[in-house]
């Protein structure tokens, strides 16, 4: 078992579960197949990520920018994340879905030791180690900032999932604090 640290729209449990249960986040979106390894999440915790959050690219599904985390470690952790405890097979399925359903290669011997390229191309093609949580490794998916071009603003639909996930994961945050957090990270375009 390991922990997958989500940020962005996947902070929302309902949104993230689509990768495991199957389904789609809105009417004209791509439909995700259910995970063959099952959909049980064996743990779920708030997990601040010690990497900088940014928005870039133009997702086909969202029609606008999406969230990524950068590689350099930042202290204190600036990104509000949520860790889901998954099996390696579930993580591999999530990684496929984050890469348009395309095949990924997760090298079990190298996972958690250094940034790991799981595809030659794609938005979320890097499996980034983030340390440990309750004795198990924590990883997230991100991309290379230099491949995404300039920063781009996300769609309102994407931000709605993001806000929903922030409220679920960090229930003490007020709406004004969530808006301030998002505004701090949104590009000025």
C-alpha angles and dihedrals in degrees: 000000000000140000124256111205111214128194132168117029092349091069083083109085091210090054094045093047089063087074091056103031097035126237138105134276096228140357106281095034128115113269115239119218118233117263111262089212092060135261103256113126107202097197141013126188141157107261121183109214118222094218131087118262119224139163122231146143127038114268116213090218098048098030091223143050124319134203126272135167122228124234104242116091115244125197123236095033107255100191124078107221141169124220121216118194108228142162118254089252091054091049090051090051091050090049090053091051091048086055098052095271091298123142119272131192115221108188103211092199093057102034114121096013102086139343104302124206107221095176134022091233137017144090098268099030098130122082102206121199115227103180129256138321121188090344097307128102121259122215136170137192121243141143138239110275093216090058096053098062121215123355114274132195119248123235121262090246090057091047090050091058089045092052092046091053093048091053091049096045099038104031093172091064114101122219091256091054091049091050090048091050092051094044090052090059102035115103118249099239 
